[in-house]
Amino acid sequence: MAFVHVNGIDLHYTVNGTKGPWITLSHSLACNLSAWDAQVEVLQKDFRVLRFDSRGHGQTSAPPGPYTLEQMASDVHGLFLHLGIKRTHWLGISMGGMIGQTLVLGHPNIFNSLVLADTTSRRPENAIQMWGERITKAKSQGMGAMVESTLTRWFSDEFRKNSPEVIKDIVSGIETTSINGFSGCCAAISHINTFDRLKEIACPTLIMVGEQDHGTPPSMAIAMKEQMPSAEFHIIPNAGHISNVEQ
């Protein structure tokens, strides 16, 4: 566990593994770096695995928002400079995929490869209203009020029923996300608009999505794939939005 002061915040990060190329893991909204625990067990054998708490999440500073994806990408670039990372693989889920897209479009030579999981590159027409309503609800009722609707979007009914201990940890993560951080990142997500630039991304890319993802459904991932003909594409069976936890 370590911190670096970058871009006006104290950013919390961890590094696992001592050999091999870097791989950076970027979590979703209302999660933190512990969301990748299961993957780290495997990846640290062959990679130096960098995880971080995004702005407003986990142990990273949560200044008042709104935030922007460009700002959040700049946070990560500052972390790379601190650690001397010139090249890394990137695995981003949901919001982490949006940060990855923004970062690689600003720094085209920074990624060895890019994995975009359960994410999108184009906001729906009602994005500002939808995310605004979530911000209002969190500010007026607290993060506990966000739990049920979030779990419904994130996981299949079967998984929620059959994995109570995992769900308990997820609920704790949602409830302890700061309202500043949640609201600031909701504002950033509501402005995602990289779709028309996806064809500029030159590094090897994998787009994958849970077949039961209600947050960023397979239709969004398919549209991204059509913009990136050379990208690999995979639908994950029996998985919702947070597919790395469910499967």
GIJOZI-V226591 format. One record per residue. N is the residue number from 0. PHI is phi as a letter, one per 20 degrees, with the letter a starting at -180 (999 if undefined). Layout:
n->N phi->PHI
n->N phi->PHI
//
This chain:
n->0 phi->999
n->1 phi->b
n->2 phi->c
n->3 phi->c
n->4 phi->e
n->5 phi->b
n->6 phi->l
n->7 phi->n
n->8 phi->c
n->9 phi->e
n->10 phi->e
n->11 phi->e
n->12 phi->b
n->13 phi->c
n->14 phi->c
n->15 phi->c
n->16 phi->n
n->17 phi->c
n->18 phi->b
n->19 phi->n
n->20 phi->f
n->21 phi->f
n->22 phi->c
n->23 phi->d
n->24 phi->d
n->25 phi->c
n->26 phi->e
n->27 phi->e
n->28 phi->g
n->29 phi->m
n->30 phi->c
n->31 phi->b
n->32 phi->f
n->33 phi->f
n->34 phi->f
n->35 phi->d
n->36 phi->g
n->37 phi->f
n->38 phi->f
n->39 phi->f
n->40 phi->g
n->41 phi->e
n->42 phi->f
n->43 phi->f
n->44 phi->f
n->45 phi->c
n->46 phi->c
n->47 phi->e
n->48 phi->d
n->49 phi->d
n->50 phi->c
n->51 phi->b
n->52 phi->e
n->53 phi->f
n->54 phi->g
n->55 phi->n
n->56 phi->c
n->57 phi->l
n->58 phi->e
n->59 phi->f
n->60 phi->g
n->61 phi->c
n->62 phi->f
n->63 phi->g
n->64 phi->e
n->65 phi->f
n->66 phi->d
n->67 phi->c
n->68 phi->f
n->69 phi->f
n->70 phi->f
n->71 phi->f
n->72 phi->f
n->73 phi->f
n->74 phi->g
n->75 phi->f
n->76 phi->f
n->77 phi->f
n->78 phi->f
n->79 phi->f
n->80 phi->f
n->81 phi->f
n->82 phi->e
n->83 phi->m
n->84 phi->e
n->85 phi->e
n->86 phi->b
n->87 phi->b
n->88 phi->f
n->89 phi->c
n->90 phi->c
n->91 phi->c
n->92 phi->d
n->93 phi->l
n->94 phi->g
n->95 phi->f
n->96 phi->f
n->97 phi->f
n->98 phi->f
n->99 phi->f
n->100 phi->f
n->101 phi->f
n->102 phi->f
n->103 phi->f
n->104 phi->f
n->105 phi->e
n->106 phi->c
n->107 phi->f
n->108 phi->d
n->109 phi->e
n->110 phi->d
n->111 phi->f
n->112 phi->b
n->113 phi->c
n->114 phi->d
n->115 phi->d
n->116 phi->d
n->117 phi->l
n->118 phi->c
n->119 phi->b
n->120 phi->c
n->121 phi->b
n->122 phi->f
n->123 phi->f
n->124 phi->f
n->125 phi->e
n->126 phi->g
n->127 phi->f
n->128 phi->f
n->129 phi->f
n->130 phi->f
n->131 phi->f
n->132 phi->f
n->133 phi->f
n->134 phi->f
n->135 phi->f
n->136 phi->f
n->137 phi->f
n->138 phi->f
n->139 phi->e
n->140 phi->d
n->141 phi->n
n->142 phi->f
n->143 phi->g
n->144 phi->f
n->145 phi->e
n->146 phi->f
n->147 phi->f
n->148 phi->f
n->149 phi->f
n->150 phi->f
n->151 phi->f
n->152 phi->f
n->153 phi->e
n->154 phi->c
n->155 phi->f
n->156 phi->g
n->157 phi->f
n->158 phi->f
n->159 phi->f
n->160 phi->f
n->161 phi->e
n->162 phi->c
n->163 phi->f
n->164 phi->f
n->165 phi->f
n->166 phi->f
n->167 phi->g
n->168 phi->f
n->169 phi->f
n->170 phi->g
n->171 phi->f
n->172 phi->f
n->173 phi->f
n->174 phi->f
n->175 phi->e
n->176 phi->f
n->177 phi->f
n->178 phi->f
n->179 phi->g
n->180 phi->f
n->181 phi->f
n->182 phi->f
n->183 phi->f
n->184 phi->f
n->185 phi->g
n->186 phi->f
n->187 phi->f
n->188 phi->f
n->189 phi->f
n->190 phi->d
n->191 phi->g
n->192 phi->b
n->193 phi->d
n->194 phi->g
n->195 phi->f
n->196 phi->d
n->197 phi->g
n->198 phi->f
n->199 phi->f
n->200 phi->f
n->201 phi->e
n->202 phi->f
n->203 phi->g
n->204 phi->c
n->205 phi->d
n->206 phi->d
n->207 phi->c
n->208 phi->b
n->209 phi->f
n->210 phi->f
n->211 phi->d
n->212 phi->f
n->213 phi->e
n->214 phi->f
n->215 phi->c
n->216 phi->f
n->217 phi->g
n->218 phi->g
n->219 phi->f
n->220 phi->f
n->221 phi->f
n->222 phi->f
n->223 phi->f
n->224 phi->g
n->225 phi->f
n->226 phi->f
n->227 phi->c
n->228 phi->g
n->229 phi->e
n->230 phi->f
n->231 phi->e
n->232 phi->b
n->233 phi->b
n->234 phi->e
n->235 phi->e
n->236 phi->f
n->237 phi->l
n->238 phi->b
n->239 phi->e
n->240 phi->f
n->241 phi->e
n->242 phi->f
n->243 phi->f
n->244 phi->e
n->245 phi->f
n->246 phi->c
//
